[in-house]
Amino acid sequence: MSGLAGKNVVVIGGSRGVGREIVETVAREGGHVLAVARQEEPLRQLTQDCPGVETLSLDATHEDAPPKVFDRLLPDILVICGGAFPPAAPLHELSWREFAANWESDVKIAFHFCKAALLLPLPPGASIVLVSSGAAVGGSPISGGYAGAKRTQMFMASYAQKESDRLTLGLRFVALAPRIMPDTALGQYAVAGYSRYLGIPAEDFIGSMGTPPSCADAAAAAIELAVHPGVVRGKAFLLSGAGLEALP
């Protein structure tokens, strides 16, 4: 995969799922990568599995997280895919705290890091990829505020791009919205939740999705959007098993 050699890449949420897959790809392709996550044990496992990868354990929802991260490595590519597992129950069975979990995590992380990218600012030509979700397009009725939070991340990519353009910063913001990926922990959690809610076997629910994307597909798509100079800035892209599709 071209375009990664010698690049400084920071992955927020880099210890598992799509984030880890991106970290491994960047390291393999000769980039300098920093994986950021809250839990230390998955990061330790990552360094054992991928020698040379740098890690940083912190809570990315904190306002002071971006300067701590950028002091360690100023990125040419910043991938924001950290967040919380959503609830798995319908609206009337949730507390507000459960409903708002992804607003207090996914949205807050994206807000702090997009703001910091504009204020610092990151170097001209830097790419910022927000990993959203296909739920932002079609909704997700048993995951509380997850779909709305992920839609807001898409709006934030657009807002941040407009500010970069207005301030002539030369940054590229883009959002990636993968459909459910059954080979990730989050995807397995979603499949289990929906199959239980619908009263059908997990394999039947997966079968109803057609050909879903894989974790590797999402990582490859995020990297493609980050390094491809022809990608429209400020746009959002849906990822299914059929590939990338620009959203209106």
N, C-alpha and C positions, 0 to 999 in steps of 0.2 A: 504494500500500500504506500504510494508515493506521498510526499509532502510532510512527513513527520520527522525525518532525520534532522537532528540538531534543534528541533523545536522544544521550547519550554511549555509543558502541558500540566495544568492543574486540574484534578478531577475531585470535585466535592461530592462525597458519597462514593469514594473509590475503593471501598473494601468488599463490596458484594455486588452481585447482579451485573447490570449493564455497566456501572461505573468500574467495577473490577475488570470486566472484559476490555474496556477502553484502556485502562492502565496497562494491562498485559500486552495489548496490541502496540501501544506507543513504545513501551520498553523494547519489544521485539523489533520494531522498525527503526530504532536508533534515536528516539526522542528522549528528552530529559523530563521525567514525570514525577509529580508529587501527588500522592493519594491522601486525601483528607477524609477522616471519618471520626465519629465520636468514640466508638468502642475500640479499645487497644488490642484485644485478642485477635480479631480479624485482620488488623493491620500487621501484627506480628506474623501471622500465618502468611500474609501476602508477601512480606519481605523474605520469608523462608522459601516461598515458591518462586519468587521473581527477584533474584539478587540484583541490586542496583537501583531498585525502585525506592524513592524516598517517601516517607510517611509522616503524617502529622495528626495527632489525636486532639481534637477539640470539638466543641459544640458549635456548629456552623450557624445556629440560630442567634448567637450572641452578636451584638452590634460591633464588638471589637474583633470578631473573627477575620474579616477581610484583611486588615493590616497585618495580622499575625501570619496569615497565609502568604500574602504578597511579599512580606519581608523574607520569607523562606525561598520563594521562587516567584518571580514576576512572569506571568504567563504570556506566551504568544497565543495559546489556546486555553480557554477556561470552559470546563464542562460542569454544569450545575445539575447534578442528579440526586442529591441527597434529599431525604424526606422520611416521613413516617408511614408505617402501615396504616391504612384507613380502617375504620370500623367495618364490621360485616353484619349489619342488621338494618332493617328498614327505619325510616325517619322516626316513627312514633315510638320506637324502642330505644332511642338514643338520648343521652344527656347532651346538653350544649357542649360540654367539654369534649365528649367523644365526637360529636359532629364537627367541631372546629379543629380537630387534631392536625389536619393537613394545612389549614390556614396558619397555625402556629408553628409549623415546621417547614413544609415545602415552599409556601409563599414567603415566609419570613427570610429563609435562606436566599431565595432568588432576589428579594428586595435588597437585602444588605449587599450582596455581591454585585448586582447590576448598578446600584448606587455607587459603590466603591470603584467599579470599572470606569464610570463616568467622571467621578471626582478626582481620581488619582492623577490623570487618567491612565489606563493601560496604554501600551505603545500603539501608535497608528498601525493599522493592519491586523491588530489582534482580533480573534474571533471568540465570541461568547455563545455557547450552545446551552439552551435551557431544555432539559429533558422533561417534557410534560407527559401527557398520556392521551390515548385515544378516547378515554372517558370524557375528556374535555369537549369532544365533538358530539358524542351520542348520549352522554349522561351515564350515571351509574347509581341506580336507586337504592342499593343497599350499602353504600360506602360513605354515607354522611356528606360532608362538604368536599370530598375528594375531587369530584368532577369540576366543581366550581373553582377550587383552588388551582387545579391544573389548567383550566381555561384562563385564569388570571395570569398564570405564568406566560401564556401565549400573548396576552395583552401587554405584559411587561416587556417582552422582547421587542414588540412593536414600538412601545413608548420610548424605550431606551435607544432604539435605533434612530427615532426621530430627533431625540436630544443629541445624539452623537453627530447626526447630520447638521443640525442647527448650529452646534458648537464647532463644527469641522474637526472632529476628533479622529475620524478615519477608522472607527471601530465597526465590527460586523456582529450584529445580534441576530440569532435565529432560534426558533423553537422546534423541537422534534416531539411528535406525539405518537408513540408506538401503541398498537393494539395490544391486548393481553398476550404476554409471552409465557406460555405454560412451563418453560424450562427455567424460569427464575423463581426465587422464593416468593416474591410478591405475586407473580402469576399463579403459582400453585395455591397460594392463599386465596386469591380471587376466584379461581376455579372451584376450590372447596366451598367457599362461601356461596357462590351462585348455584352450584349443584345441590347444596343443602337447602337453600331457599326455594328452589324450583322443584325439589324432590326427585331429581334425576341423577343417574350415575355421572361421575366426573367425566368419564370418557365420552358420554353423550353430549355433555355441555361443550367439551373441546371440539367434538365433531360438528357442532352447530356453528362453530366459528370459521368454518372453511379452512384455509391454510393460514395459521397464525404466524407472525414473525418469531424469530428466535432471539435469544440474548445476543448472539453473535451478529445477527442482522441489525439489531438496534445499535450496537457498538460501531459497526461499519458505517451505518447511516450517519451517526453523530460525527464521526471522523470525516466522512465525505462532505458534510455540510460545513465543517470547520475549515477544511483546507481547499475546497473548490472555489476558485475566485468568481465563478459565474453564478453562484447562489444568490438569489435575491435577498437583500438585507432586510431584516425586520419581519420576515415571513415565518409562517408556521407550516410544517410538513407532517402529514399523516404517514405512518409506516404500517403497512400490512404485509402479509406474506407475498403479495404481488410487487412490493417495493414502495418507493417514496411517491407521495402525491402532494403537490402544493395545495394548501387550503386557501380559499378566497379571503 
